[in-house]
Amino acid sequence: QENAGVSVARNNGVAASHGECLCFLDADDWWEPTFLEEMAKLIAEFPDAGIYGASYTIISEQNHKSRLAAIGVDKGFERGYIDYFKVYARGLYMPLWTGAVCVPRKALDSVAGFNPRLKMGEDFDLWVRIALNYKVALVNKPLSNYNQDVDSANRAIGTLPPPETQFSFCAGYLDEAKKRNPALKFTVEMVQIACLRSYYQSRTYHKRAKEVLGELDVNAHEGQAYAKYLHYPAWMTLMKDKIYTYLNRWIKK
């Protein structure tokens, strides 16, 4: 097929598959040998979940560094059901990552899979829609490896796709659910604030980003680092980011 984005590719892969449960693995990431075995155990123990996940390791081979993802589960948590939105809100770090999940086909089909329009934030969008309708189960073992040494020319990372393809511009469907779920509201709006930073700083999309940010309850999040930039002109935050990037590269040298 012609390149139509990751959502379309994954949906077509799902349509061509036959299993009852689906796992996703990009070419530059990898599982630990027991990943599928642990997912099978989790499914057997917690059959009512609509998505199953594992902890994961973030890898940067170029910098010879690796670290465990700081997902927000309680200390000592080993396995079981979690409140996805409360866990995410606790540390603002993804408790579910595409390369470390297993999704029953019935759950995936019930929410119509990945949104084919989205090319950034499509995974978060799907996990949110599943978590609003099903339980979420997690095993707190690092069973997958998230490679950070990506070629930005071949990935959406570091680019600004059109607003209609970015989750943060398309989250209006969650407005009613946010009224009933404070953790969902906080998590979604903080993700939007973080992701819209680059759009806010750009000439092309500044006005559109400012409109979306104006609809969020920014004052409730102003103590968070991501939200503070909204109190300054776009040029000032852009200059601050460039200085930080330069200093960071200089320190690494």
Secondary structure by P-SEA (a helix, b strand, c coil): cccccaaaaaaaaaaaccccbbbbbccccccccaaaaaaaaaaaacccccbbbbbbbbbcccccccccccccccccccccccaaaaaaaaccccccccccccccaaaaaaacccccccccaaaaaaaaaaaacbbbbbbccccbbbbccccccccccccccccccccccccccaaaaaaacaaaaaaaaaaaaaaacccccccccaaaaaaaaaaccccccccccccccccccaaaaaaaaaaaaaaaaaaac
